[in-house]
Structure formats: structure tokens, C-alpha cells
């Protein structure tokens, strides 16, 4: 069986185009980077993002609303979260810590920063991609993930 038996290249392409378009629109229309962790922190009142609250809230609310729109248009969407709830929560906390440590998240550094050829963003993206690969390898080694 192929490693990519369940790959959905057209869906991935469409998603990538939408992410790129939203990042470009935010930068062109508002002059701000579309870093999801910074915008989410602004919405809940713990971040120092200079984005206006209404812009941050609209962006963050658009994420699940966009998913619901796609589900409504496409039909049944299957979401699969392997692992236990505590493992997912620990992973979420680790990601949150990492976004604070790295001064941004994958959307801020990986999409927006790398497209601007930011050396800091390229280094951050290489770091969290490497950490992700190492985490998956370790989890497979210890039998936590398939």
C-alpha cells in the first residue's frame, strides 16, 4: 500500500491557496502578519498584538466558520484525532509554550515570515519542523503513534 494512499492533493492545494490568500490580504489590507497564535492571544486578552480586537476576532472566528462552511458544502467531513485526550492537551500546551518561546507560530513564521525571506522565520520554521519530525519518530519508537 502506498504511503500516500489517503493523500488529497487537490484539497491540500485549495487549502494552501486559501491560507496564502488570507495571509496576503491581511498584510496588504491591514499591514499585519496573519500569525494565528498572536491573533488568538489578542482575542482572549493575553497577547500584545497590535491588531485591533475586531480584526483579530474576525480572523479567529473565520477559522472554524470556514471549516463549517466547507463541511456544509462538501457533506460529511471526518476528523480523526489519534491518541488520548490528555496526550492532545499536553501537545497543545507544548505548542503554546513553543509559540511563546519562538515569538510566533507556524502561520506567522512558516507562511508569512518565510514568504518575506525573514532569516528569523526561516530558522524558526526549520526548528519546529525538525522538532515535529523528531517527536513523531520518538512517538513511533515508543509505540505511542502508528
C-alpha positions in Angstrom: 0.0 0.0 0.0 1.3 3.5 -0.9 2.4 5.8 1.9 0.2 8.4 0.2 -2.9 6.2 -0.2 -5.1 8.7 1.6 -3.5 11.9 0.3 -5.8 14.6 -1.0 -3.6 16.8 -3.2 -6.4 19.0 -4.6 -7.8 19.6 -1.1 -4.3 20.4 0.1 -3.7 22.8 -2.8 -7.0 24.5 -2.2 -6.3 24.9 1.5 -2.8 26.2 0.8 -4.1 28.8 -1.6 -6.7 29.9 0.9 -4.1 30.2 3.7 -1.8 32.2 1.3 -4.7 34.4 0.2 -5.8 35.2 3.8 -2.2 36.0 4.8 -1.7 38.2 1.7 -5.0 40.0 2.3 -4.2 40.7 5.9 -0.8 42.0 5.0 -2.0 44.2 2.1 -5.2 45.4 3.7 -4.0 45.9 7.3 -0.2 45.8 7.2 -0.2 43.0 9.7 1.2 39.4 9.8 -1.5 36.7 10.0 0.0 34.9 12.9 -2.8 32.8 14.4 -1.3 32.5 17.9 -0.8 36.2 18.2 -4.3 37.0 17.0 -5.8 34.3 19.3 -3.9 35.7 22.2 -5.2 39.2 21.3 -8.8 37.9 21.3 -8.5 36.3 24.8 -6.7 39.3 26.2 -3.3 37.7 26.9 -1.4 38.9 23.9 0.4 42.1 23.0 -0.6 42.0 19.3 -1.2 45.4 17.9 -4.0 44.1 15.8 -7.4 45.7 16.6 -9.6 43.4 18.6 -12.3 43.3 15.8 -9.7 42.2 13.2 -8.2 39.5 15.5 -11.7 38.3 16.4 -12.9 38.2 12.8 -9.8 36.2 11.8 -10.0 33.7 14.6 -13.8 33.2 14.2 -13.3 32.7 10.5 -11.2 29.6 11.1 -14.0 27.4 12.5 -16.7 29.1 10.5 -14.8 28.4 7.3 -14.4 24.8 8.2 -18.2 24.6 8.9 -18.9 26.2 5.6 -16.7 23.6 3.8 -18.4 20.8 5.7 -21.8 22.2 4.7 -20.9 22.5 1.1 -19.0 19.2 0.8 -21.0 17.0 3.0 -19.7 14.7 5.7 -16.2 15.6 6.9 -14.3 13.0 9.1 -12.0 14.5 11.7 -9.6 12.0 13.3 -7.6 12.8 16.4 -5.3 9.9 17.2 -4.2 9.5 20.8 -5.8 10.2 24.1 -7.3 13.5 25.3 -4.5 14.0 27.8 -1.9 13.5 25.1 -3.7 16.0 22.9 -3.8 18.5 25.8 -0.1 18.1 26.6 0.6 18.6 22.9 -1.5 21.8 22.8 0.3 23.1 25.9 3.7 22.3 24.3 2.7 24.1 21.1 1.5 27.1 23.1 4.8 27.2 25.0 6.7 26.9 21.7 4.9 29.8 20.1 5.8 32.0 23.0 9.4 30.8 23.0 9.7 31.2 19.2 7.9 34.5 19.1 5.3 33.2 16.7 3.6 30.1 15.3 3.7 28.1 12.0 1.4 30.6 10.3 3.4 33.6 11.4 6.8 32.2 10.7 6.1 29.4 8.2 3.7 31.2 5.9 4.2 34.9 6.4 7.8 35.2 7.6 9.3 32.7 5.1 7.5 34.4 2.2 9.2 37.7 3.3 12.5 35.8 3.4 12.9 36.6 7.1 16.0 34.8 8.4 14.4 34.5 11.9 11.3 32.9 10.4 13.3 30.5 8.3 15.3 29.4 11.4 12.1 29.1 13.5 10.4 27.1 10.7 13.4 24.7 10.4 13.4 24.3 14.2 9.8 23.4 14.6 9.7 21.2 11.5 12.7 19.4 12.9 11.2 19.1 16.3 8.0 17.8 14.7 9.9 15.1 12.8 11.8 14.1 16.0 8.6 14.0 18.0 6.9 11.7 15.5 9.9 9.5 15.3 10.1 9.2 19.2 6.4 8.5 19.5 6.6 5.7 16.9 9.7 4.4 18.6 7.8 4.2 21.9 4.7 2.8 20.3 2.6 5.9 21.1 1.6 6.6 17.5 1.2 4.5 14.4 
